[in-house]
Amino acid sequence: MDLHDLRTPDGEAALAAATDLAGGDPLAAAAALRSAGVPPDLAAAALTQATLRRQAVAKFGASASGMFFTRAGLEQATRSVVARRRSARLVAAGVRSLADLGCGIGADSLAAARAGLRVVGVELDPATAAVAAANGAGLFSVVQGDATTFDVSGFDAVFCDPARRSSGGRRVFDPSAYSPSWDFVSGLAARFPRVAVKVAPGFDHARVPAGAETELVSVDRDVVEATLWCGALAEVPRRATVLRAGVAHSLTGSGLSAAPVGPVGGYLYDPDGAVVRAGLVAEFASTVGGRLGDPTIAYVWADAPVPTSLGRCFAVTDVVPFSLKRLRTLLRSRDVGTVEILKRGSALDPAQFRRDLRLAGQASISLLLTRVAGAPVAVLATPITFEGGQESAGNPGDGGADPREGPVHDASV
């Protein structure tokens, strides 16, 4: 079934009907469409598109209802809040025209066009290019072809989001297997004055082109991507951008500084994942007057709470040598029944550890499993929300299917 069929009057009617049915039993939904006279192929296409639109709301909000998607394209597509911010930075840098090489379904092209840039997207896969063209109708143009042969000489800047999935749909982690290849992308950065490249957040810093800026981006504590700003677009060596409720908070630095190491304190900071992955823990520590308790662990200890939007802050009640038996006794003495478990530098499985604790009280607490001066410790703490909402810690237990299952972090400096 071609995308063209979904854009005909019959296709639009089928898609509208499928939108009301998506999210329920897919077999029942398909049967309902067929009973309404929708041909089987069109019914299947409409239901697939309606389902993808529902899933896309997390990235695109209300705009998802008027867009078209492929499954792989949606998975790699940039969240609209991130794409808008990137486009605003391009505009601020004086960019007026952009070639989007490997544009996918057109998420970044759409944001750039809405920011006022003249945009041409280039996409090798014909079906994906058709989806991008539908999403960009009246806003940007799409060329179906090979990005490596597209002439970018008439543009102010180039953006590239290389495909990171194999032909079988599996994730690709080796940059040499990207499409376009990493050799092409890095070569583009070397010969064109203004290039921005979207890569996975785990991208190896050693592969970053010389002189480029590496920006790690998180959205509501989820590290979603990295952008390499090359040539004239680079401003600093490293940047961590933390987006919360659509507001950006940034931290910059060299990524080469070493944070001071010292004793534990009355407060413990868990830097945002973008800060950690950008290698800016030392810079973060300086903003809160903190230090590391262990040189290999990205938890920052401090003696006073300093408002920040770049990480979570906890008021520490206990720091005890790690012992399941001792910890179980301590938590029961505090009537703790709900525990948020966070960890850095601990090999314990949080789900199993929670079961081993066998808690049944009424109180809630955060439990951080980590190391101090090389020794395993357990930290009991209470998350702090600063006045004005600069840091919103959430409720212990958020983030898992089990209401007692909290977010888990395990990362070193």
C-alpha positions as CSV (number, residue, x, y, z in Angstrom):
1,M,0.0,0.0,0.0
2,D,1.5,3.3,-1.1
3,L,1.5,6.5,1.0
4,H,-0.4,8.1,-1.9
5,D,-3.4,5.8,-1.1
6,L,-3.6,7.2,2.4
7,R,-3.7,10.7,1.0
8,T,-6.7,10.2,-1.2
9,P,-10.2,10.9,0.1
10,D,-10.8,7.2,0.8
11,G,-7.5,6.9,2.5
12,E,-8.1,10.0,4.6
13,A,-11.5,8.6,5.7
14,A,-9.9,5.2,6.5
15,L,-7.1,6.9,8.5
16,A,-9.7,9.0,10.5
17,A,-11.6,5.8,11.3
18,A,-8.4,4.0,12.2
19,T,-7.4,6.8,14.6
20,D,-10.5,6.2,16.7
21,L,-9.7,2.4,16.8
22,A,-5.9,2.5,17.3
23,G,-4.7,1.5,20.7
24,G,-7.3,-1.3,21.2
25,D,-7.3,-4.9,19.9
26,P,-5.7,-4.7,16.4
27,L,-7.6,-7.7,15.1
28,A,-10.9,-6.2,16.2
29,A,-9.9,-2.8,14.7
30,A,-9.0,-4.4,11.4
31,A,-12.3,-6.2,11.4
32,A,-14.2,-3.0,12.1
33,L,-12.6,-1.2,9.2
34,R,-13.3,-4.0,6.8
35,S,-16.9,-4.2,7.9
36,A,-17.1,-0.5,7.1
37,G,-16.1,-1.3,3.6
38,V,-12.4,-0.4,3.8
39,P,-10.3,-2.7,1.5
40,P,-8.0,-4.9,3.6
41,D,-4.7,-3.4,2.3
42,L,-5.9,0.1,3.0
43,A,-7.3,-0.9,6.4
44,A,-3.9,-2.3,7.3
45,A,-2.0,0.8,6.2
46,A,-4.4,3.1,8.0
47,L,-4.1,1.2,11.2
48,T,-0.3,1.1,11.0
49,Q,-0.2,4.8,10.4
50,A,-2.7,5.6,13.2
51,T,-0.7,3.5,15.6
52,L,2.5,5.2,14.7
53,R,0.9,8.6,15.2
54,R,-0.2,7.6,18.7
55,Q,3.4,6.6,19.5
56,A,4.7,9.8,17.9
57,V,2.9,12.0,20.4
58,A,5.7,11.5,22.9
59,K,8.2,13.1,20.4
60,F,5.9,15.5,18.4
61,G,3.0,16.3,20.7
62,A,-0.2,17.4,19.0
63,S,1.6,17.8,15.6
64,A,1.9,14.0,15.3
65,S,-1.8,13.8,14.4
66,G,-1.1,15.4,11.0
67,M,2.2,13.7,10.2
68,F,3.2,10.5,8.4
69,F,5.7,8.0,9.7
70,T,7.6,4.8,9.1
71,R,8.5,2.7,12.1
72,A,12.2,3.0,11.7
73,G,11.9,6.7,10.8
74,L,9.9,7.4,14.0
75,E,12.5,5.6,16.1
76,Q,15.3,7.7,14.9
77,A,13.4,11.0,14.5
78,T,14.5,13.9,16.6
79,R,12.1,15.1,19.3
80,S,10.4,18.3,18.2
81,V,11.7,20.2,21.3
82,V,15.3,19.3,20.5
83,A,14.9,20.0,16.7
84,R,13.4,23.4,17.5
85,R,16.3,24.3,19.7
86,R,18.9,23.1,17.2
87,S,17.2,25.2,14.5
88,A,17.2,28.3,16.7
89,R,20.9,27.9,17.2
90,L,21.4,27.6,13.4
91,V,19.4,30.8,12.9
92,A,21.4,32.6,15.6
93,A,24.6,31.6,13.8
94,G,23.4,33.4,10.7
95,V,22.3,30.3,8.7
96,R,19.6,30.9,6.2
97,S,19.7,27.8,4.1
98,L,20.2,24.2,5.1
99,A,20.9,20.9,3.4
100,D,19.5,18.0,5.5
101,L,21.4,14.9,4.4
102,G,19.7,11.7,5.4
103,C,16.5,13.6,6.4
104,G,14.5,10.5,7.3
105,I,10.9,11.4,7.8
106,G,11.8,15.1,7.9
107,A,11.6,16.0,11.6
108,D,14.7,18.2,11.6
109,S,13.8,19.7,8.2
110,L,10.4,20.6,9.5
111,A,11.8,22.4,12.5
112,A,14.3,24.2,10.4
113,A,11.8,25.3,7.8
114,R,9.4,26.5,10.6
115,A,12.3,28.6,12.0
116,G,12.5,30.4,8.6
117,L,15.3,28.5,6.9
118,R,15.2,27.4,3.3
119,V,15.6,23.6,3.6
120,V,16.2,20.7,1.1
121,G,16.1,17.3,2.6
122,V,17.9,14.4,0.9
123,E,16.8,10.8,1.6
124,L,18.0,7.6,-0.1
125,D,15.1,5.3,0.7
126,P,12.1,6.0,-1.6
127,A,9.4,5.2,0.9
128,T,10.9,7.3,3.6
129,A,11.6,10.2,1.2
130,A,7.9,10.1,0.2
131,V,6.9,10.4,3.9
132,A,9.3,13.3,4.4
133,A,7.8,15.0,1.3
134,A,4.3,14.6,2.8
135,N,5.4,16.0,6.1
136,G,7.2,18.9,4.5
137,A,4.5,19.8,1.9
138,G,4.6,23.6,1.4
139,L,7.5,24.0,3.9
140,F,10.6,22.2,2.5
141,S,11.5,20.2,-0.5
142,V,12.8,16.6,-0.6
143,V,15.2,15.0,-3.0
144,Q,15.1,11.2,-3.2
145,G,18.8,10.3,-3.8
146,D,22.2,9.6,-2.4
147,A,23.3,12.2,0.2
148,T,27.0,11.5,-0.6
149,T,26.6,12.9,-4.2
150,F,24.2,15.8,-3.4
151,D,25.7,19.2,-4.2
152,V,25.7,21.2,-0.9
153,S,27.7,24.2,-2.3
154,G,24.6,26.5,-2.5
155,F,23.8,26.1,1.2
156,D,24.9,28.0,4.3
157,A,25.1,24.9,6.4
158,V,24.7,21.1,6.3
159,F,22.9,18.9,8.8
160,C,23.4,15.1,8.8
161,D,21.6,12.5,10.8
162,P,23.1,9.2,9.5
163,A,20.9,6.1,9.7
164,R,21.9,3.9,12.6
165,R,19.9,0.8,11.7
166,S,20.8,-2.2,9.5
167,S,18.7,-3.3,6.6
168,G,17.2,-5.8,9.1
169,G,16.1,-3.0,11.4
170,R,18.7,-3.7,14.1
171,R,20.5,-0.8,15.8
172,V,24.0,-0.1,14.5
173,F,26.6,1.0,17.1
174,D,29.7,1.1,14.9
175,P,29.9,4.5,13.1
176,S,31.6,2.8,10.2
177,A,28.2,1.1,9.5
178,Y,26.3,4.3,9.5
179,S,24.5,5.5,6.3
180,P,25.9,7.7,5.0
181,S,29.2,6.2,6.3
182,W,31.2,7.9,9.0
183,D,34.0,8.5,6.6
184,F,31.7,10.6,4.5
185,V,30.2,12.5,7.5
186,S,33.6,13.3,9.0
187,G,35.0,14.2,5.6
188,L,32.0,16.6,5.1
189,A,32.9,18.3,8.4
190,A,36.4,18.7,7.2
191,R,35.6,20.4,3.9
192,F,32.4,22.4,4.6
193,P,32.5,25.4,6.9
194,R,29.3,24.8,8.9
195,V,28.2,21.3,9.6
196,A,26.0,19.8,12.4
197,V,25.8,16.0,12.9
198,K,23.4,14.1,15.1
199,V,24.8,11.0,16.6
200,A,23.8,8.6,19.4
201,P,24.5,9.8,22.9
202,G,27.1,7.0,23.4
203,F,29.2,8.2,20.5
204,D,32.9,7.8,21.1
205,H,34.5,11.2,21.9
206,A,37.7,10.0,20.2
207,R,35.9,10.1,16.9
208,V,34.7,13.7,17.1
209,P,36.2,15.8,14.3
210,A,39.0,18.1,15.4
211,G,37.8,21.5,16.7
212,A,34.1,20.3,16.9
213,E,31.8,20.9,19.8
214,T,30.1,17.9,21.3
215,E,26.7,18.7,22.8
216,L,24.8,16.0,24.8
217,V,21.1,16.6,25.1
218,S,18.6,15.2,27.7
219,V,14.9,15.6,27.8
220,D,13.2,15.3,31.2
221,R,16.2,13.2,32.4
222,D,16.4,11.0,29.4
223,V,19.6,11.4,27.4
224,V,18.3,11.4,23.8
225,E,21.2,12.4,21.5
226,A,24.4,14.2,20.8
227,T,25.1,16.9,18.3
228,L,28.5,17.5,16.8
229,W,28.8,21.2,15.9
230,C,31.6,21.6,13.4
231,G,33.6,24.4,11.8
232,A,32.1,27.9,12.4
233,L,29.2,26.4,14.4
234,A,31.4,25.2,17.2
235,E,31.4,27.4,20.3
236,V,33.0,25.3,23.1
237,P,34.6,21.9,23.3
238,R,31.8,20.3,25.3
239,R,28.2,21.2,26.2
240,A,25.5,19.5,28.2
241,T,22.0,20.7,27.5
242,V,19.3,19.7,29.9
243,L,15.7,20.2,28.7
244,R,13.0,20.2,31.3
245,A,9.5,21.2,30.6
246,G,10.8,22.6,27.3
247,V,13.3,25.0,29.0
248,A,17.0,24.5,28.3
249,H,19.7,24.6,30.9
250,S,23.3,24.3,29.7
251,L,26.7,23.6,31.1
252,T,29.9,24.0,29.1
253,G,33.5,23.1,29.6
254,S,36.5,21.3,28.2
255,G,35.7,17.9,29.4
256,L,39.3,17.6,30.6
257,S,39.0,18.9,34.1
258,A,39.2,16.7,37.2
259,A,36.8,17.2,40.1
260,P,38.2,17.5,43.6
261,V,37.9,14.4,45.8
262,G,36.9,14.7,49.4
263,P,34.8,13.5,52.2
264,V,31.0,12.8,52.1
265,G,28.7,15.7,53.0
266,G,25.2,16.4,54.0
267,Y,24.0,16.6,50.4
268,L,24.5,14.4,47.4
269,Y,24.0,15.4,43.8
270,D,23.2,13.1,40.9
271,P,24.2,15.0,37.8
272,D,22.0,14.7,34.8
273,G,23.0,12.0,32.3
274,A,23.8,14.7,29.7
275,V,26.3,16.2,32.1
276,V,27.9,12.8,32.8
277,R,28.1,11.7,29.2
278,A,29.6,15.1,28.2
279,G,32.3,14.6,30.7
280,L,31.4,17.7,32.6
281,V,31.1,16.3,36.1
282,A,34.0,18.5,37.3
283,E,32.3,21.6,35.9
284,F,29.1,20.6,37.5
285,A,30.8,20.0,40.9
286,S,32.1,23.6,40.7
287,T,28.6,25.0,40.3
288,V,27.4,23.5,43.6
289,G,30.6,23.7,45.6
290,G,31.0,20.0,45.6
291,R,33.5,17.2,45.3
292,L,33.6,13.5,44.5
293,G,33.6,10.9,47.2
294,D,35.4,8.5,44.8
295,P,37.3,9.6,41.7
296,T,35.6,7.1,39.5
297,I,32.0,7.8,40.5
298,A,29.9,10.7,39.2
299,Y,28.1,11.4,42.4
300,V,28.9,14.9,43.8
301,W,28.9,15.5,47.6
302,A,28.4,19.0,49.1
303,D,27.8,20.6,52.5
304,A,25.0,22.9,51.5
305,P,22.1,22.6,48.9
306,V,22.6,24.8,45.9
307,P,19.7,25.2,43.4
308,T,20.4,23.5,40.1
309,S,18.5,22.3,37.1
310,L,21.5,20.2,35.9
311,G,20.9,17.3,38.3
312,R,19.0,16.0,41.3
313,C,19.9,16.9,44.9
314,F,19.4,14.7,47.9
315,A,19.5,15.5,51.6
316,V,21.6,12.7,53.1
317,T,20.4,11.0,56.3
318,D,22.8,8.1,56.5
319,V,25.9,6.8,54.8
320,V,26.6,3.2,55.9
321,P,29.0,0.5,54.7
322,F,27.1,-1.8,52.4
323,S,25.4,-4.8,54.1
324,L,22.1,-6.2,53.1
325,K,21.3,-7.3,56.7
326,R,22.3,-4.0,58.2
327,L,20.4,-2.0,55.6
328,R,17.3,-4.1,55.9
329,T,17.3,-3.6,59.7
330,L,17.9,0.2,59.3
331,L,15.1,0.6,56.7
332,R,12.6,-1.4,58.8
333,S,13.5,0.8,61.8
334,R,12.5,3.8,59.7
335,D,9.2,2.1,58.6
336,V,10.3,2.3,55.0
337,G,8.2,0.4,52.5
338,T,8.8,2.3,49.2
339,V,12.4,2.7,48.1
340,E,13.8,4.4,45.0
341,I,17.0,2.7,44.1
342,L,19.8,4.6,42.2
343,K,23.3,3.2,41.7
344,R,26.7,4.2,40.3
345,G,29.5,1.8,40.6
346,S,27.4,-1.0,42.0
347,A,26.9,-4.4,40.3
348,L,23.8,-5.2,42.2
349,D,20.5,-5.9,40.3
350,P,18.0,-3.4,41.8
351,A,15.0,-5.6,41.2
352,Q,16.5,-8.5,43.1
353,F,17.9,-6.3,45.8
354,R,14.5,-4.7,46.4
355,R,13.1,-8.2,46.8
356,D,15.9,-9.1,49.2
357,L,15.1,-6.1,51.4
358,R,11.5,-7.4,52.0
359,L,10.1,-4.0,53.1
360,A,6.6,-3.4,54.2
361,G,6.5,0.0,55.9
362,Q,4.7,3.2,55.0
363,A,7.5,5.6,54.5
364,S,9.4,6.4,51.3
365,I,13.1,7.0,50.8
366,S,15.8,7.2,48.2
367,L,18.6,4.6,48.4
368,L,21.8,5.3,46.5
369,L,24.2,2.4,46.1
370,T,27.7,3.6,45.3
371,R,31.3,3.7,46.5
372,V,33.2,6.2,48.6
373,A,37.0,6.0,48.5
374,G,36.7,2.6,46.8
375,A,34.5,1.1,49.5
376,P,30.8,0.1,48.8
377,V,28.3,2.1,50.7
378,A,24.6,2.7,50.9
379,V,23.2,6.2,51.1
380,L,19.8,6.9,52.6
381,A,18.5,10.3,51.4
382,T,15.5,12.4,50.6
383,P,15.2,14.2,47.3
384,I,15.0,18.0,47.5
385,T,12.8,20.3,45.3
386,F,14.2,23.8,45.3
387,E,11.9,26.8,45.6
388,G,10.8,27.9,42.2
389,G,10.9,24.4,40.8
390,Q,14.6,24.6,39.7
391,E,14.9,21.0,40.5
392,S,12.0,18.6,40.6
393,A,12.9,15.3,42.1
394,G,9.7,13.5,41.5
395,N,8.3,10.8,43.7
396,P,10.2,7.8,44.9
397,G,9.0,4.9,42.8
398,D,8.5,6.8,39.6
399,G,9.8,5.2,36.5
400,G,8.9,1.5,36.6
401,A,5.9,-0.8,36.3
402,D,6.3,-1.8,39.9
403,P,5.3,1.3,42.0
404,R,8.3,0.5,44.2
405,E,10.6,0.4,41.2
406,G,12.6,3.7,40.8
407,P,15.0,4.9,38.2
408,V,18.4,3.2,38.1
409,H,21.6,4.8,37.1
410,D,25.0,3.2,36.8
411,A,27.8,5.4,35.4
412,S,31.3,6.5,36.2
413,V,33.0,9.8,35.6
